[in-house]
């Protein structure tokens, strides 16, 4: 029987002919931590006598969750991270550079065929680049950095086949919310999920990053996409190599197959307080919002900002609504400024914050008030996620739905906005 992408990557990195269910020791190509997880990793590495990462492509540290620094206590953490990175010659993405899951692909640290780990659950984002990447605890990432390898259980794989043309103003976020709503938040726990089909072939790389980013919201370990001309072009224009292209064999042993028809999709929204509580946008018509958030590692790329700007251009958000925008990286910010996207957002009444995680994690920026409703392009809507543990309702949606809702002051179908 043939092999899946996960089986091939873990086989090549362990030197074994491995299959799903087996335990292997595999070489790790790259590892990463962010400011919310670096302190424990640093402590572990210092106790081991760490001097340099043994991972093939090294490692990186990112200050993005509390950026810029919101307090004296956090400033001490940031100082420790900077000192550790400087002492050990580790690349550091400091305040204002952006979100780890945008910066790592932009920097070329992960390429096709790679095995990467990060001390952040959404490290699965890099699967869009035909890699196997996953989020781990800080101690595990420290072990990978110190030893250059780590143990893995080879995951079973699911095949998710999506065919059909996406309707107007329906995108990758709507597709992924629909998939999570169907499989549920633990429906793919420790599985490697491979998306394929006509719709996936036509998806932009940004759309693939969105889908891979949210794979962990249904429990997935990996979310590797097949290498194709779009992958090659994305890498080429940035001056990166093709890595080692990996594809599942035609007779690969998938544990399950799921089929989806994209032509029947409508804008979707995940209701509080779970990502899999997904409904059609029409089911929430009239739900008042006080805040809208556009950004995050899920939908903070320039194409996401542009999709929202196309709806907002020449209009103004509803009085009493706060629209907060956080680009995923400095390069996204520059691209949005150069392309006139930021001008459209600002004229519509948006408030722009620094590239980074911003209101998504609720550490300091854009914390909603008690009893308020927020519609967000983020990947999670758990209670307290945005920094307020009171009765705050967080609704997850696409950039288009967030923009349309900001205009109306209530959750709105973007297809209804002229």
Residue pairs with C-beta under 8 A, 6 or more apart in sequence:
1 251
1 252
1 253
2 248
2 249
2 250
2 251
2 252
2 253
3 11
3 19
3 248
3 249
3 252
3 253
4 20
4 157
4 192
4 194
4 248
4 249
4 252
4 253
4 254
5 130
5 132
5 157
5 192
5 194
5 222
5 224
5 226
5 246
5 247
5 248
6 20
6 132
6 154
6 155
6 157
6 192
6 221
6 222
6 224
7 18
7 19
7 20
7 154
7 157
7 252
8 246
8 248
9 113
9 114
9 115
9 131
9 132
9 224
9 246
10 18
10 24
10 26
10 115
10 132
10 152
10 154
11 17
11 18
12 113
12 244
13 26
13 27
13 28
13 29
13 115
14 24
14 25
14 26
14 27
16 22
16 24
18 24
18 154
19 154
19 253
20 154
20 155
20 156
20 157
20 253
20 255
21 153
21 154
21 156
22 153
22 154
23 151
23 152
23 153
23 154
24 151
24 152
24 154
25 149
25 150
25 151
26 115
26 149
26 150
26 151
26 152
27 55
27 56
27 115
27 148
27 149
28 55
28 56
28 115
28 116
28 117
28 144
28 148
28 149
28 150
29 55
29 56
29 57
29 110
29 114
29 115
29 116
30 55
30 56
30 57
30 58
30 59
30 60
30 104
30 109
30 110
30 114
30 116
30 117
31 53
31 55
31 59
31 116
31 117
31 118
31 119
31 141
31 144
31 145
32 59
32 60
32 61
32 62
32 100
32 104
32 109
32 116
32 117
32 118
32 119
32 120
32 123
32 141
33 41
33 59
33 61
33 62
33 118
33 119
33 120
33 138
33 141
34 61
34 62
34 63
34 64
34 65
34 100
34 118
34 119
34 120
35 61
35 62
35 63
35 64
35 65
35 66
35 67
35 74
35 77
35 78
35 81
36 65
36 66
36 120
36 361
37 119
37 120
37 138
37 141
38 61
38 77
38 81
38 84
38 119
38 138
39 77
39 80
39 81
39 138
40 138
40 139
40 142
41 119
41 138
41 139
41 141
41 142
41 145
42 80
42 81
42 84
44 138
44 139
44 142
44 143
45 142
45 145
45 146
48 142
48 146
50 88
50 142
50 145
50 146
51 88
52 88
52 89
53 59
53 90
53 145
53 146
53 148
54 145
54 146
54 147
54 148
54 149
55 144
55 145
55 148
56 148
57 109
57 110
57 114
58 90
58 91
58 109
59 90
59 91
59 145
60 90
60 91
60 92
60 93
60 100
60 103
60 104
60 107
60 109
61 81
61 84
61 85
61 90
61 91
61 92
61 93
62 92
62 93
62 97
62 99
62 100
62 103
63 78
63 81
63 92
63 93
63 94
63 95
63 97
64 93
64 97
64 98
64 99
64 100
64 103
64 356
64 357
65 356
65 357
65 361
65 363
66 74
66 77
66 78
66 363
66 364
67 95
67 96
67 354
67 355
67 356
67 357
68 95
68 96
68 354
69 75
69 78
69 95
70 363
70 364
70 365
71 364
74 363
78 95
81 92
82 92
82 94
84 90
85 91
85 92
86 92
91 107
93 100
93 103
95 354
95 356
96 330
96 354
96 355
96 356
97 103
97 329
97 330
97 355
98 106
98 327
98 328
98 329
98 330
98 331
98 332
98 355
98 356
99 296
99 297
99 300
99 328
99 329
99 355
99 356
99 357
100 118
100 120
100 297
101 120
101 122
101 123
101 125
101 126
101 209
101 213
101 297
101 328
102 297
102 300
102 301
102 328
102 329
102 332
103 329
104 110
104 116
104 118
104 126
105 125
105 126
105 128
105 129
105 209
106 238
106 329
106 331
108 235
108 238
108 239
108 240
109 116
110 116
110 126
110 129
110 131
110 133
111 129
111 131
111 235
111 240
111 241
111 242
111 243
111 244
112 129
112 130
112 131
112 227
112 231
112 235
112 242
112 243
112 244
112 245
112 246
113 130
113 131
113 243
113 244
113 245
113 246
114 126
114 129
114 131
114 132
114 133
114 243
114 244
115 131
115 132
115 133
116 123
116 126
116 131
116 132
116 133
116 134
117 123
117 133
117 134
117 135
117 136
117 140
117 141
117 144
117 150
118 133
118 134
118 135
118 136
118 141
119 135
119 136
119 137
119 138
119 141
120 135
121 135
121 216
122 135
122 213
122 216
122 297
122 298
122 379
123 133
123 134
123 135
123 136
124 133
124 134
124 135
124 212
124 213
124 215
124 216
124 220
124 221
124 222
124 223
125 133
125 209
125 212
125 213
125 297
126 133
126 212
127 133
127 212
127 215
127 222
127 223
127 224
127 225
128 205
128 208
128 209
128 211
128 212
128 223
128 225
129 225
129 231
129 234
129 235
129 243
130 224
130 225
130 226
130 227
130 231
130 243
130 245
130 246
131 224
131 243
132 192
132 222
132 224
133 222
134 221
134 222
135 216
136 144
136 150
140 150
143 150
144 150
153 190
155 190
155 191
155 192
155 221
155 222
156 190
156 191
156 192
156 255
157 191
157 192
157 193
157 194
157 248
157 252
157 253
157 254
157 255
158 188
158 191
158 192
158 193
158 194
158 254
158 255
158 256
158 257
158 258
159 194
159 196
159 254
159 256
159 257
159 258
160 179
160 193
160 194
160 195
160 196
160 257
160 258
160 260
161 195
161 196
161 197
161 257
161 258
161 259
161 260
162 175
162 195
162 196
162 197
162 198
162 199
162 200
162 259
162 260
162 261
162 262
163 197
163 198
163 199
163 259
163 260
163 261
163 262
164 198
164 199
164 261
164 262
164 263
164 264
165 199
165 202
165 262
165 263
166 175
166 199
166 202
166 262
166 263
166 265
167 263
167 265
167 266
167 415
168 415
169 267
169 400
169 414
169 415
170 262
170 265
170 266
170 267
170 398
171 207
171 210
171 307
171 398
171 399
171 400
172 203
172 204
172 206
172 207
172 208
172 210
172 211
173 210
173 268
173 298
173 299
173 377
173 397
173 398
173 399
174 265
174 266
174 267
174 268
174 398
175 199
175 211
175 260
175 262
175 265
176 210
176 211
176 214
177 214
177 268
177 269
177 270
177 275
177 278
177 396
177 397
178 260
178 265
178 268
178 278
179 218
179 258
179 260
180 187
180 214
180 217
180 218
180 270
180 275
180 276
180 278
181 268
181 270
181 276
181 277
181 278
181 279
182 258
182 260
183 218
183 258
183 276
184 218
184 276
185 217
185 218
185 219
185 274
185 275
185 276
186 218
186 219
187 218
187 219
188 215
188 218
188 219
188 220
189 218
189 219
189 220
190 219
190 220
190 221
191 219
191 220
191 221
191 255
192 220
192 221
192 222
192 223
192 224
193 215
193 218
193 220
193 222
193 223
194 223
194 224
194 225
194 226
194 248
194 254
195 208
195 211
195 223
195 225
196 226
197 260
199 260
199 262
200 208
200 225
201 228
203 211
203 230
204 230
204 303
205 230
205 231
205 234
206 301
206 303
206 304
208 225
208 230
209 301
210 298
210 299
211 223
212 223
212 225
213 297
213 298
213 379
214 275
214 298
214 379
215 222
215 223
217 275
217 276
217 379
217 380
218 276
224 246
225 231
226 247
226 248
227 242
227 245
227 246
227 247
232 242
235 241
235 242
235 243
248 254
266 280
266 281
266 282
266 413
267 280
267 281
267 397
267 398
267 400
267 401
267 413
267 414
267 415
268 278
268 279
268 280
268 281
268 397
268 398
269 278
269 279
269 280
269 281
269 283
269 284
269 375
269 395
269 396
269 397
269 401
269 411
270 276
270 277
270 278
270 381
270 395
270 396
270 397
271 277
271 278
271 279
271 284
271 381
271 393
271 395
272 381
272 383
272 392
272 393
272 394
272 395
273 381
273 382
273 383
273 393
273 394
274 381
274 382
275 379
275 380
275 381
275 396
281 397
281 401
281 411
281 412
281 413
281 414
282 413
284 395
284 411
285 410
285 411
285 412
285 413
286 410
286 411
287 373
287 395
287 410
287 411
288 373
288 409
288 410
289 321
289 372
289 373
289 374
289 375
289 395
289 405
289 406
289 409
289 410
289 411
290 320
290 321
290 322
290 368
290 369
290 372
290 373
290 374
291 321
291 322
291 323
291 324
291 366
291 368
291 372
291 373
291 374
291 375
292 317
292 321
292 322
292 323
292 324
292 374
292 375
292 376
292 402
292 403
292 405
292 406
293 323
293 324
293 325
293 326
293 358
293 359
293 360
293 366
293 374
293 375
293 376
293 377
293 378
293 386
293 402
294 300
294 304
294 305
294 308
294 323
294 324
294 325
294 326
294 345
294 350
294 377
294 399
294 402
294 403
295 324
295 325
295 326
295 327
295 328
295 358
295 359
295 360
295 377
295 378
296 326
296 328
296 357
296 358
296 360
296 376
296 377
296 378
296 379
297 328
297 357
297 379
298 377
298 378
298 379
299 377
299 378
299 398
299 399
300 326
300 327
300 328
300 329
300 332
300 377
301 328
301 332
302 327
302 332
302 335
302 336
302 339
302 341
304 377
304 399
305 325
305 327
305 332
305 336
305 341
305 342
305 345
305 399
306 336
306 339
306 341
307 398
307 399
307 400
307 403
308 345
308 399
308 400
308 402
308 403
309 341
309 344
309 345
309 348
309 403
311 400
311 403
311 404
311 407
311 414
311 417
312 344
312 345
312 348
312 350
312 403
312 406
312 407
313 344
313 347
313 348
315 348
315 407
316 347
316 348
316 349
316 407
317 323
317 348
317 349
317 350
317 406
317 407
317 409
318 406
318 407
318 408
318 409
319 409
320 409
321 406
321 409
322 351
322 366
323 345
323 348
323 349
323 350
323 351
323 406
324 350
324 351
324 353
324 358
324 359
324 365
324 366
325 345
325 350
325 351
325 352
325 353
326 352
326 353
326 354
326 355
326 356
326 357
326 358
326 359
326 360
326 365
327 333
327 336
327 355
328 355
329 355
330 355
332 355
333 342
333 355
335 341
336 342
336 345
337 343
342 352
345 352
346 352
348 406
348 407
353 359
353 365
353 366
357 363
358 365
358 366
359 365
359 366
359 367
359 376
359 386
359 387
360 376
360 378
360 379
360 380
360 385
360 386
361 385
361 386
361 387
362 384
362 385
362 386
362 387
362 388
363 387
364 387
366 386
367 386
367 387
367 388
368 374
368 386
368 387
368 388
368 392
369 388
369 392
370 388
370 390
370 391
370 392
371 390
371 391
371 392
372 392
372 393
373 392
373 393
373 394
373 395
374 386
374 392
374 393
374 394
374 395
375 395
375 396
375 397
375 401
375 402
375 405
375 406
375 411
376 386
376 394
376 395
376 396
376 397
376 402
377 396
377 397
377 398
377 399
377 402
378 385
378 394
378 396
379 396
380 394
380 396
381 394
381 395
381 396
382 394
383 389
383 392
384 392
385 394
386 392
386 394
395 411
397 405
397 411
398 414
400 414
401 411
401 412
401 413
401 414
403 414
403 417
404 412
404 413
404 414
404 416
404 417
405 411
405 412
407 417
